[in-house]
Amino acid sequence: QESSLARRMGQYQLLRQIGAGGMGEVYLAEHLLLRRPCAIKLIRPQPSAQDQLARFEREVRATATLSHPNTVQIFDYGHAQDGTFYYAMEYLPGLALDRLVELHGPLPPARAVHFLRQLCGSLHEAHSIGLIHRDIKPGNVMVTRRGGIDDVVKLLDFGLVIDNADQGKDARLTQDGMVTGTPAFASPEQATGNREIDARSDIYSLGCLGWYLLVGHPMFEGRTPMALLAAHVYETPPTPRSLRPEIPPALDAAIMRCLAKSRDDRYPNVRALEQALIAAIDPSGWTEADAEAWWVKAAIDSQKPAIA
């Protein structure tokens, strides 16, 4: 009984750990009354990690204001008796995009566009209220099946989100010169520690993500974090089409415009990027039937015994 109580977090029963990272642990859980599965993210109280806790709470408050179907939904949040901060979000059985590419290789161009367009929708809502994500990467995007629809992507982890209307008021959490985000997917302005981050930084990271989905690996591989940051500032990556000739020229151009070193040369907003993606590829290249067939096959393959 004591063990069971120790695994409770507010109105939620923790079942098993399903992830861990710099911002805390993630558990599969169940609401005690509704019996609804969910994911619980939590961070233990540590005197030396007050700034991290403040960032964690900010992530919750920011994400809870968003309602786009391609943004992870927050149900609840609070503090346990021992001071542990937690929030409950929808449980998303599926694959993170890094795992998807690791298992299945580069995506068909039309499927990559299908994912990127959904992310544009999620970010449009966030950007429209002044929220910048700043950590868009394959590990922060889940692909799943929701409400009978296949190939739904969900943008996760707004732990590095900033409110452009409030920049400068939270200097302890985001200081001048501080590098934020993930080096392999950081914009040049993030790499140089620029405080003046806007939506075009997320557009650069979307370009990095699109490049990754089309090619099957990050743009700059085998480098230290500092070397990766320098590459984003000074190096021009090869075009996806130069590595996969079947990629349509217009899609190749759209990705490379996202990756412009100067943010003034990128798309001005995600709506403009989405329109470019729509124009870049025949939407019949990846249909609902294609997505359903892929998920059926993936489920069958996951049940096959491994070959030694």
Disulfide bonds with the S-S distance in Angstrom:
none
